[in-house]
Amino acid sequence: MTIKNFAGRALGVASLLFVAFAGGVSFQDFRSVRTADEFVSAAKLLPMRLETAYLTAAQAQTSPYTPYQTYADVLTTLRANYYGKDIDSTQMTYNGIRGMMGSLKDRYTRFVDPKAYKDMMDDNHGEFVGIGALLGTNKAEQIYVVRVLQGGPALRYKVMAGDIILKVDSKSTLKMKDTAVVKLIRGEAGTKVTLTLLRKDAPAPVVITMPRESVQQEVVQHSMIDPVNKIGYISLSVFNEESDVQVDSALLDLQSKGMKGLIFDLRENPGGLLDIAQRIASRFIPAGPVLWIKDRTGPMQSLDAIPSLHRNHLRFPLVVLVNGGSASAAEIVSGAIKDTGSGTLIGEKTFGKGLVQTVMPLHDRSGILITTQHYYTAMKNDINHKGIEPNITVKYTDDDQRKMYAYLREHPEATYDLQNDTQLQRALTEAIQRTRVASARPWE
């Protein structure tokens, strides 16, 4: 995703107003109205006969009014005449914009209100106000805690990986998306939030109240997963402004401990910022295109690896873990690594998102995300709706997942579960084999 600054624009919706009631149809002709007062007066005209209404409607189709003026007319009429609750002009406008963007039938082109826009920017900056927990949706469409972040309230108040969130305060999470539950949990620093949790082996739901705090996202976790064979492990959860800095730090730390091979875990990584994906891919591929992008009218252009990012690093035998939750920027990086032969992909086919969204802020601090480009992998493969097939396929069984959930519940501080994670086990075997035939070496 790229971020650009755009001035706010007037957005409108074309519509035609009929008032239906017992005894006939009334159509108000507003073509000659110039001011709001004149408009309200016109709205009080007596009902016309049905055939006159149809005639006037046909004439209105040739009106010089712009869609924006028509929208303003309808909103003014509703505020003056609607019999129901008071009209919230802001929310009605927001919903109108959502409807307009929804008519494009592009799930990625969307409107975000000021709060959602702020949350999105906080995520991109790598800091947010919340409890410090990563949420997901399980196969039963329940919202659960994937991981508890170090240093956050959730860890201190003993929220556990695997906990299913039944309620946030008094609001049920039934049929809610995980993104909507995140919005409920986040809020102002210092305020409190109460979670009702379904926990395995607990006789009743667990209720925990904790403060919301500013949490620095730990988007990278790393360790020496095999101290004997010196295999390092780095997990990246999202591509935000902190991601490349944290990946660089993890690589330097593992390198200082004698790392000979690396496992890079991009499973369940939904993507993020395009320029960060380019930087992180540059740390693993030698040169040439990281990806190709194409907008609506221009030619295809490449975004190339940045050789200066090789400085201070060695080139290690590399294994990358991916699955169906690896999307967007995660696919850019894994696709570049696969296409250039810089590493081996293990796991399951990726999500398949080959589109780039541009974020455009509006004057009232809301924003719109618009699909502006299509991207292709380093070898110009189109992965949109297709995904990337790993070099080695390893699928999870339901039993594998149950065992991993149980382990992470008992070890919330754990970075991974090597005991039950069959994909990680296969990645470790591959990494060890690759270090036996190729050693870490300087970048050429």
C-alpha positions in Angstrom: 0.0 0.0 0.0 1.3 3.5 -0.8 0.3 6.6 1.0 -0.1 10.0 -0.8 -1.4 13.3 0.4 -4.4 14.5 -1.6 -6.7 17.5 -1.0 -10.2 16.7 0.1 -12.7 16.4 -2.7 -16.4 17.0 -3.0 -18.1 13.7 -3.3 -21.7 13.2 -4.4 -24.4 10.8 -5.3 -27.0 11.3 -8.0 -30.5 10.5 -6.8 -34.2 11.2 -7.6 -36.8 11.9 -4.9 -40.3 10.6 -4.8 -42.7 10.7 -1.8 -45.1 7.8 -1.8 -48.3 7.8 0.3 -51.9 6.5 0.2 -53.8 8.3 -2.6 -51.0 9.0 -5.0 -47.4 10.0 -5.7 -45.8 13.4 -5.1 -42.7 14.5 -6.9 -41.0 17.8 -6.0 -39.4 19.7 -8.9 -36.3 21.5 -7.6 -34.6 22.4 -10.9 -35.1 26.2 -10.5 -34.2 26.3 -6.8 -31.0 28.2 -6.0 -30.9 28.6 -2.3 -31.6 26.4 0.7 -34.6 28.6 1.8 -36.1 28.4 -1.7 -35.5 24.6 -1.6 -37.4 24.2 1.6 -40.3 26.2 0.2 -40.3 24.1 -2.9 -40.4 21.0 -0.8 -43.8 22.0 0.6 -45.6 22.1 -2.8 -48.9 20.1 -3.0 -48.8 16.7 -4.5 -49.1 16.5 -8.3 -51.0 14.0 -10.4 -49.2 10.8 -11.2 -48.7 11.6 -14.9 -47.4 15.0 -14.1 -44.9 13.5 -11.7 -43.6 11.1 -14.4 -43.3 14.0 -16.9 -41.4 16.1 -14.5 -39.1 13.2 -13.6 -38.2 12.8 -17.3 -37.5 16.5 -17.6 -35.3 16.3 -14.5 -33.0 13.9 -16.3 -31.8 16.8 -18.5 -31.2 19.0 -15.5 -27.8 20.9 -15.4 -27.4 20.0 -11.8 -24.3 18.1 -10.8 -24.5 14.9 -8.7 -23.1 16.9 -5.8 -25.9 19.5 -6.0 -28.5 16.7 -6.2 -27.0 15.1 -3.1 -27.2 18.4 -1.3 -30.8 18.9 -2.4 -31.8 15.5 -1.0 -30.0 16.0 2.3 -31.6 19.4 2.7 -35.1 17.9 2.0 -34.6 15.1 4.5 -33.5 17.5 7.2 -36.6 19.7 6.6 -39.2 17.0 6.1 -38.3 13.6 7.5 -40.7 12.4 10.2 -38.3 10.0 11.9 -35.3 10.8 14.2 -33.1 13.8 13.7 -30.9 13.5 10.6 -27.1 13.2 11.3 -25.7 14.8 8.2 -22.2 13.6 8.8 -23.1 9.9 9.3 -25.6 10.1 6.3 -22.8 11.5 4.1 -20.3 8.9 5.3 -22.9 6.1 4.5 -23.5 7.7 1.1 -19.8 7.6 0.4 -19.6 4.0 1.5 -22.4 3.2 -0.8 -20.7 5.0 -3.7 -17.5 3.1 -3.1 -19.3 -0.2 -2.6 -20.9 0.2 -6.0 -17.4 -0.4 -7.5 -17.5 -4.0 -6.1 -13.8 -3.7 -5.0 -13.4 -4.9 -1.5 -10.2 -2.9 -1.1 -11.5 0.4 -2.2 -13.3 1.8 0.8 -14.0 4.8 3.1 -12.7 5.1 6.7 -14.2 7.5 9.2 -11.9 9.7 11.3 -11.5 7.1 14.1 -10.7 4.3 11.7 -8.4 6.5 9.8 -6.5 7.3 13.0 -6.3 3.7 14.0 -4.9 2.8 10.5 -2.3 5.5 10.7 -1.3 4.4 14.2 -0.9 0.8 12.9 1.3 2.1 10.1 3.4 4.1 12.6 3.8 1.1 14.8 2.1 2.4 17.9 -1.5 2.2 19.1 -3.6 2.5 22.3 -5.0 -0.8 23.3 -4.2 -3.9 25.3 -1.4 -5.5 23.4 -2.9 -8.6 21.8 -3.0 -9.9 18.3 -6.5 -11.2 17.3 -7.6 -13.5 14.6 -10.7 -15.5 13.5 -10.8 -19.3 13.8 -12.6 -21.8 11.6 -15.8 -21.5 13.8 -15.7 -17.7 13.0 -14.9 -16.9 16.6 -12.6 -14.1 17.5 -9.6 -15.3 19.5 -6.3 -14.2 20.8 -3.5 -15.3 18.5 -0.7 -13.9 20.6 -0.1 -11.7 23.6 2.4 -8.9 23.1 5.3 -8.3 25.5 4.9 -5.3 27.7 1.2 -4.7 27.2 -1.7 -4.8 29.6 -3.0 -8.1 28.2 0.2 -10.0 29.4 0.1 -8.4 32.8 -3.6 -9.2 33.3 -3.0 -12.8 32.1 -5.0 -12.8 28.8 -3.8 -16.0 27.1 -3.2 -17.1 23.5 -6.2 -19.2 22.4 -8.7 -17.3 24.5 -12.0 -16.7 22.6 -13.4 -13.2 23.0 -17.1 -13.5 23.7 -17.7 -9.8 24.7 -16.0 -6.5 24.7 -17.5 -4.6 27.6 -21.2 -5.5 27.2 -21.1 -6.0 23.4 -21.2 -9.5 22.0 -18.6 -10.3 19.3 -20.9 -12.9 17.7 -20.7 -12.6 13.9 -18.3 -9.7 14.2 -15.1 -9.4 12.2 -11.8 -9.3 14.0 -11.1 -5.8 12.7 -14.4 -4.6 14.3 -13.5 -6.2 17.6 -10.1 -4.5 17.5 -12.0 -1.2 17.2 -14.0 -1.9 20.3 -10.9 -2.8 22.3 -9.0 0.3 21.3 -9.7 3.7 22.8 -8.3 6.5 24.8 -5.3 5.9 27.0 -6.2 5.5 30.6 -9.7 4.2 30.0 -10.6 0.6 30.8 -12.0 -2.2 28.8 -13.6 -5.5 30.0 -13.2 -8.7 28.0 -15.3 -11.8 28.6 -13.2 -14.8 27.5 -13.9 -18.4 26.8 -10.9 -20.3 27.9 -10.3 -24.0 27.5 -10.7 -26.0 30.7 -12.1 -23.0 32.6 -15.5 -23.9 34.2 -17.0 -20.5 33.3 -16.1 -17.6 31.1 -13.2 -15.5 32.4 -13.9 -11.8 32.8 -10.9 -9.4 32.8 -10.9 -5.6 33.1 -7.7 -3.8 32.2 -6.5 -0.3 31.2 -5.9 0.8 27.7 -2.3 1.9 27.2 0.0 3.1 24.4 1.6 -0.1 23.0 4.6 -0.2 20.8 4.0 -2.9 18.2 6.4 -5.8 18.4 6.1 -6.7 14.7 9.3 -8.8 14.8 10.1 -11.7 17.0 13.4 -13.5 16.7 15.5 -16.1 18.3 18.2 -18.8 17.6 15.7 -21.6 17.0 18.5 -24.2 16.7 21.6 -23.2 18.7 23.5 -26.3 17.7 23.2 -25.8 13.9 23.0 -22.0 14.3 19.6 -21.6 12.6 18.0 -18.2 13.3 14.2 -17.5 13.2 12.5 -14.2 12.5 8.7 -13.7 12.5 7.2 -10.6 11.0 3.5 -9.9 11.7 2.9 -6.8 9.5 4.7 -4.3 7.2 4.5 -0.9 8.9 7.0 1.9 9.4 8.8 0.0 12.2 9.1 -3.3 10.3 12.3 -2.8 8.4 14.1 -1.3 11.4 13.1 -4.3 13.5 14.1 -6.8 10.8 17.5 -5.2 10.4 18.0 -5.3 14.2 17.0 -8.9 14.4 19.4 -9.9 11.6 22.3 -8.1 13.2 21.6 -9.7 16.6 21.4 -13.2 15.1 24.4 -12.6 13.0 26.4 -11.6 16.1 25.5 -15.0 17.6 26.9 -16.9 14.7 23.8 -17.6 12.6 24.4 -19.9 9.6 20.9 -20.2 8.2 17.6 -18.3 8.6 13.9 -19.1 8.7 11.7 -16.0 7.9 8.1 -16.5 9.0 5.5 -14.5 7.1 2.5 -16.7 8.0 -0.7 -14.7 8.8 1.1 -11.5 7.7 -1.7 -9.4 6.0 0.8 -7.0 4.4 1.1 -3.2 4.7 3.3 -0.5 3.2 4.7 -1.0 -0.2 8.0 0.9 0.3 8.7 -1.2 3.4 8.1 -4.4 1.5 10.7 -3.2 -1.1 13.2 -2.5 1.7 12.7 -5.8 3.5 12.9 -7.8 0.2 16.1 -5.9 -0.6 17.8 -7.5 2.5 17.3 -11.0 0.9 17.6 -10.7 -2.8 20.9 -9.6 -4.6 19.6 -7.1 -7.3 17.0 -6.4 -9.9 13.2 -6.0 -9.6 11.5 -6.7 -6.3 8.2 -6.3 -8.1 6.5 -4.6 -11.1 3.6 -2.2 -10.8 1.2 -0.9 -13.4 -1.5 1.8 -13.0 -4.5 2.3 -15.2 -2.8 4.1 -18.0 1.0 3.9 -17.7 3.5 1.2 -18.6 4.7 -1.4 -16.2 7.5 -0.2 -14.0 9.9 -2.0 -11.7 10.7 -1.3 -8.1 14.2 -2.6 -7.6 16.3 -4.0 -4.8 18.3 -1.4 -2.8 21.9 -2.7 -2.6 22.9 -0.4 0.2 20.6 -2.4 2.5 23.0 -5.4 2.2 25.6 -3.4 4.1 26.6 -5.0 7.5 24.8 -8.2 6.6 25.8 -11.6 5.3 23.8 -13.6 2.8 22.4 -16.6 4.6 20.7 -19.8 3.3 17.1 -18.8 3.6 13.7 -20.5 4.2 10.4 -18.6 4.1 7.2 -19.8 5.8 3.9 -18.7 4.1 0.2 -19.7 4.3 -3.2 -18.5 3.2 -2.9 -15.5 5.6 0.2 -14.2 3.9 -1.0 -11.4 1.7 -0.1 -8.2 -0.2 3.3 -7.0 1.0 4.1 -10.5 2.4 3.5 -11.9 -1.1 5.7 -9.2 -2.6 8.6 -10.3 -0.4 8.0 -14.0 -0.6 7.4 -13.8 -4.4 10.6 -11.9 -4.9 12.6 -14.5 -2.9 11.0 -17.4 -4.8 11.4 -15.8 -8.3 15.1 -14.9 -7.7 15.9 -18.2 -6.1 17.1 -16.4 -3.0 15.3 -18.9 -0.7 12.8 -21.7 -0.4 9.1 -21.2 0.3 7.5 -23.7 2.6 3.9 -24.0 3.8 0.6 -23.3 2.0 -0.5 -21.2 -1.0 -0.7 -17.5 -0.2 -3.8 -15.3 -0.1 -3.5 -13.8 -3.6 -3.7 -10.0 -3.4 -2.0 -8.3 -6.3 -3.5 -4.8 -5.9 -2.0 -1.6 -4.4 -4.2 0.9 -2.5 -3.4 4.6 -2.1 -4.6 6.2 1.1 -6.0 9.7 0.5 -6.8 11.8 3.6 -9.8 14.1 3.6 -10.3 17.4 5.3 -12.3 16.1 8.2 -9.6 13.5 9.1 -11.4 10.7 7.5 -9.9 9.0 4.4 -10.4 6.8 1.4 -8.4 3.9 0.2 -8.5 3.5 -3.6 -7.0 0.7 -5.7 -4.6 2.5 -7.9 -2.2 -0.1 -9.2 -1.8 -3.8 -10.0 1.5 -5.4 -9.0 3.4 -8.4 -10.4 6.2 -10.4 -8.9 9.8 -10.1 -9.8 9.3 -12.4 -12.8 6.1 -10.6 -13.8 3.8 -13.2 -12.4 0.2 -12.1 -11.7 -0.8 -13.5 -8.3 -4.1 -11.6 -7.9 -6.8 -14.1 -6.9 -4.2 -16.9 -7.5 -1.7 -16.7 -4.7 1.9 -18.0 -4.7 2.5 -21.8 -4.5 5.3 -22.7 -2.1 8.3 -24.7 -3.2 7.4 -27.3 -0.6 3.8 -27.7 0.5 3.1 -28.6 4.1 -0.6 -28.3 5.3 -1.8 -28.1 8.8 -4.4 -30.6 10.1 -7.1 -29.7 12.6 -5.2 -31.8 15.1 -2.0 -29.8 14.5 -3.8 -26.6 15.1 -5.5 -27.8 18.3 -2.1 -28.9 19.7 -0.5 -25.5 18.8 -3.4 -23.6 20.4 -3.0 -25.6 23.6 0.8 -25.1 23.7 0.5 -21.3 23.2 -2.2 -21.1 25.8 0.2 -22.7 28.3 3.2 -20.6 27.0 1.9 -17.1 26.1 5.5 -15.8 26.1 6.5 -18.3 23.4 7.5 -17.1 19.9 6.7 -20.4 18.2 5.7 -24.0 18.9 8.4 -26.3 17.4 6.9 -29.3 19.2 3.6 -29.3 17.2 4.2 -26.8 14.3 4.8 -29.2 11.4 5.5 -26.4 8.9 8.1 -25.0 11.2 9.6 -28.4 11.7 9.9 -28.9 7.9 11.4 -25.4 7.5 14.1 -26.2 10.1 15.0 -29.4 8.4 15.3 -27.6 5.1 17.4 -24.8 6.7 19.8 -27.3 8.2 20.2 -29.1 4.8 20.8 -25.8 3.0 23.5 -24.7 5.5 25.3 -28.0 4.8 25.7 -27.2 1.1 26.0 -23.4 1.3 27.4 -21.2 4.0 26.7 -17.6 4.9 28.7 -15.3 2.7 29.2 -11.6 2.0 27.0 -9.9 -0.6 28.7 -9.5 -3.9 
